[in-house]
Amino acid sequence: MSEEEFCLIPVHKVKPLTDKINDSTYTEEKIKELRALCVKGREIQDLIMKSVSDDFYLNNLKTGNPLLFVILQLCNNMCVQNEETQNHMFPLITPLFKTIEWDIKTATIALSFVITCTQPGSPNRKYISMDLIEPFLKLPATDEELEFRIVVLLPTIANDAMDYALKHEEICFVLLERVHDALECQPEFFDVDTVIPHLLQLIAPDRLPVKQAKSKIVAIFATFVGCSEPARRKALELKAVDAIMNTKKIDRDDPILLEWSQLSLRYLTGDIDDITPEGKQ
């Protein structure tokens, strides 16, 4: 960066604002000013991170603080396309998530922060877990923006998410539907070598604590083998056709399950004509 370009970065605006934060004379508007300065680039983001005490976040990211939303926005903006700030802020504030009572608005920006810090290639991606997103699963599944953010985080923890769903009947179907949505949106981020074997284990007879969930599991399986050739090959290697045919024989009283089983077989065999419609057997 040239000296002329560096002079265009408003570093002189940062210190008066961070000083107010550190001496507790800040207002919501001052935090918003800092948040806005983050768009000027990495140098400003780094300067804010280094100038504001960690205690500010630890003391203010809590239930009931009217500034919770704007502080989370500041955290998010500070970390956009900046690995250094991500690697500092992510482990600093995510442990606080379990201590906060979330609403739709604050949960949405908190998950935006998580997504910002866990992009593909980020070392923080390995920290995506059900433990991390569990506090947000208590909210109603009614807001599109919040739902989208939950769905974006599920591919790397698909097996854990399905297991969690099956242990929590009250959100079982909602969470399985989110996994299904995630697969439709981002199949490339699902690990074929772990997800396909796990799905086939769940499809086996008498494996599900929530029996009605089997149609959802088979729907996820059908979608995966239908949109991913590596997933289809892995499923065939593990004799998935036999598993699905067994499901068709055992679970004949569930029309939705039968429909997804039929579709799974079509995707696996690649020959629709070889599949006899249910009503004609």
C-alpha positions in Angstrom: 0.0 0.0 0.0 1.4 3.4 -1.0 1.8 6.2 1.5 -0.9 8.2 -0.4 -3.3 5.3 -0.1 -2.6 4.8 3.6 -3.3 8.5 4.2 -6.8 7.9 2.8 -7.6 5.5 5.6 -9.3 7.4 8.4 -7.2 6.1 11.2 -7.4 9.4 13.0 -11.1 8.8 13.5 -10.6 5.5 15.3 -8.8 6.6 18.5 -11.4 9.1 19.7 -14.1 6.4 19.4 -12.1 3.6 20.9 -11.1 5.9 23.8 -14.7 6.5 24.6 -15.3 2.7 24.6 -12.4 2.1 26.9 -13.3 4.8 29.4 -17.0 3.8 29.2 -18.3 7.1 27.9 -19.5 5.5 24.6 -23.0 5.7 23.1 -24.8 3.6 20.6 -24.0 6.1 17.9 -20.2 5.9 18.7 -20.3 2.1 18.3 -22.2 2.6 15.0 -19.5 5.0 13.8 -16.8 2.3 14.6 -18.9 -0.3 12.9 -19.2 1.9 9.7 -15.4 2.5 9.7 -14.8 -1.2 9.4 -15.7 -1.1 5.7 -12.6 1.0 5.1 -10.5 -2.2 5.2 -8.2 -4.4 7.2 -6.1 -1.7 8.7 -9.1 -0.1 10.4 -10.4 -3.5 11.5 -7.0 -4.4 13.0 -6.7 -1.0 14.7 -10.2 -1.3 16.3 -9.4 -4.8 17.5 -6.1 -3.8 19.1 -7.5 -0.6 20.6 -10.6 -1.9 22.3 -10.2 -4.0 25.4 -11.5 -7.6 25.3 -13.3 -6.8 28.5 -15.6 -4.5 26.6 -17.0 -7.5 24.7 -16.9 -9.9 27.7 -18.9 -7.4 29.9 -21.4 -6.2 27.3 -22.4 -9.2 25.3 -25.1 -10.3 27.7 -28.8 -10.6 28.0 -30.7 -7.4 28.6 -28.0 -5.1 27.2 -29.8 -2.7 24.7 -26.5 -2.4 22.8 -26.1 -6.2 22.3 -27.2 -6.0 18.6 -24.9 -3.1 17.6 -21.9 -4.6 19.5 -22.4 -7.9 17.6 -22.6 -5.9 14.4 -19.3 -4.3 15.2 -17.8 -7.7 15.9 -19.1 -9.0 12.6 -17.9 -6.0 10.5 -14.5 -6.1 12.2 -14.0 -9.7 11.0 -15.2 -9.4 7.3 -12.4 -10.9 5.1 -9.8 -10.5 7.9 -8.3 -13.7 9.3 -6.4 -12.0 12.1 -9.5 -10.4 13.6 -11.5 -13.6 13.1 -8.9 -15.7 14.9 -9.0 -13.3 17.9 -12.7 -12.5 18.1 -14.2 -15.9 17.3 -12.8 -17.7 20.4 -13.3 -14.6 22.5 -17.1 -14.2 22.1 -18.6 -17.5 21.0 -18.3 -19.0 24.5 -20.7 -16.3 25.6 -23.5 -17.5 23.3 -24.8 -20.0 25.8 -25.2 -17.4 28.5 -27.4 -15.1 26.3 -31.1 -15.2 25.9 -31.5 -14.6 22.2 -34.3 -13.0 20.1 -34.6 -13.2 16.3 -32.7 -10.0 15.7 -29.7 -10.6 17.9 -29.5 -14.3 17.0 -29.4 -13.4 13.3 -26.4 -11.1 13.7 -24.7 -13.5 16.0 -24.9 -16.3 13.4 -23.8 -13.8 10.7 -20.7 -13.4 12.8 -20.2 -17.1 13.0 -20.5 -17.5 9.2 -18.1 -14.6 8.6 -15.5 -16.3 10.8 -15.9 -19.8 9.4 -15.8 -19.5 5.7 -14.3 -22.5 3.7 -10.6 -22.5 4.4 -10.8 -20.8 7.7 -9.2 -22.6 10.7 -12.3 -21.7 12.7 -14.5 -23.8 10.5 -13.6 -26.9 12.6 -15.3 -25.2 15.6 -18.7 -25.3 14.0 -20.7 -27.6 16.2 -24.1 -28.4 17.6 -22.9 -27.0 20.9 -22.3 -23.7 19.2 -25.6 -23.4 17.4 -27.8 -25.1 20.1 -28.8 -21.8 21.8 -30.3 -20.6 18.6 -32.4 -23.7 18.0 -34.7 -22.6 20.9 -36.1 -19.8 18.7 -39.2 -20.3 16.5 -38.3 -21.5 13.0 -40.3 -18.7 11.4 -37.8 -16.1 10.3 -36.2 -16.6 6.9 -33.0 -14.7 7.6 -32.3 -16.7 10.8 -33.3 -20.0 9.1 -30.9 -19.3 6.3 -28.0 -18.8 8.6 -28.7 -22.0 10.5 -28.9 -23.9 7.3 -25.6 -22.4 6.0 -23.8 -23.8 9.1 -25.1 -27.4 8.9 -23.2 -29.1 6.1 -20.0 -29.7 8.1 -22.0 -31.1 11.1 -24.7 -32.9 9.2 -24.3 -36.2 11.1 -24.3 -34.5 14.5 -27.3 -32.4 13.5 -29.3 -35.5 12.5 -28.3 -37.3 15.7 -29.3 -34.2 17.7 -32.6 -34.0 16.0 -33.4 -37.7 16.7 -32.7 -37.1 20.4 -34.9 -34.0 20.7 -38.3 -34.9 19.4 -39.7 -31.4 19.9 -37.4 -30.0 17.1 -36.7 -33.2 15.3 -38.6 -32.5 12.1 -37.6 -28.9 11.9 -33.9 -29.7 12.2 -34.0 -32.5 9.8 -35.8 -30.2 7.3 -32.9 -27.7 7.8 -30.4 -30.5 7.0 -32.4 -31.3 3.9 -32.4 -27.6 2.9 -28.7 -27.4 3.5 -28.1 -30.3 1.2 -30.1 -28.8 -1.5 -28.2 -25.5 -1.2 -24.6 -26.7 -0.6 -24.2 -30.4 -1.4 -20.5 -29.8 -2.1 -19.8 -29.1 1.6 -21.3 -32.5 2.8 -18.7 -35.2 3.4 -19.7 -38.1 1.3 -17.5 -40.6 3.2 -19.1 -39.9 6.5 -22.6 -38.8 5.7 -23.7 -41.6 3.3 -22.7 -44.4 5.8 -24.4 -42.6 8.6 -27.6 -42.2 6.6 -27.6 -45.9 5.7 -27.2 -46.7 9.4 -30.2 -44.6 10.3 -32.3 -46.1 7.5 -31.7 -49.6 8.9 -34.8 -51.2 10.6 -35.5 -50.1 14.2 -32.7 -47.6 14.4 -34.7 -44.5 14.8 -36.0 -43.3 18.2 -38.5 -41.2 16.3 -40.0 -43.6 13.8 -41.9 -40.9 11.9 -38.5 -39.3 11.1 -37.5 -42.1 8.7 -39.2 -40.4 5.7 -37.1 -37.3 6.4 -33.9 -39.3 6.6 -34.6 -41.1 3.4 -35.5 -37.8 1.8 -32.0 -36.5 2.8 -30.5 -39.6 1.4 -32.4 -39.4 -1.9 -31.5 -35.8 -2.4 -27.8 -36.4 -1.7 -27.4 -39.3 -4.1 -29.5 -37.4 -6.7 -27.4 -34.3 -6.7 -23.9 -35.8 -6.1 -22.3 -38.4 -8.2 -19.6 -39.2 -5.5 -22.5 -39.7 -3.0 -24.3 -42.0 -5.4 -21.1 -44.1 -6.0 -20.4 -44.3 -2.2 -24.0 -45.4 -1.6 -23.8 -48.1 -4.3 -20.4 -49.3 -2.8 -22.2 -49.7 0.5 -25.1 -51.7 -1.0 -27.6 -48.9 -0.6 -30.0 -50.5 -3.1 -30.5 -53.5 -0.7 -31.1 -51.1 2.2 -33.7 -49.1 0.4 -35.5 -52.2 -1.0 -35.7 -53.5 2.6 -37.2 -50.2 3.7 -39.8 -50.5 0.9 -40.8 -53.9 2.2 -41.0 -53.1 5.9 -42.4 -49.5 5.9 -45.3 -50.0 3.4 -47.7 -48.0 5.5 -45.9 -44.7 5.1 -46.7 -43.2 1.6 -44.2 -40.4 1.9 -41.4 -42.8 2.9 -42.3 -45.0 0.0 -42.1 -42.1 -2.4 -38.7 -41.1 -1.2 -37.5 -44.7 -1.2 -38.7 -45.0 -4.8 -36.9 -41.8 -5.8 -33.7 -43.1 -4.1 -33.8 -46.3 -6.1 -34.2 -44.3 -9.3 -31.2 -42.2 -8.5 -29.1 -45.2 -7.5 -29.9 -47.3 -10.5 -30.1 -44.6 -13.1 -32.9 -46.5 -14.8 -36.4 -45.3 -14.1 -37.9 -48.0 -16.2 -36.6 -50.7 -13.9 -38.6 -49.3 -11.0 -42.2 -50.6 -10.7 -44.7 -48.0 -9.4 -45.9 -48.8 -6.0 -49.5 -49.2 -7.0 -48.7 -51.8 -9.7 -46.9 -54.4 -7.6 
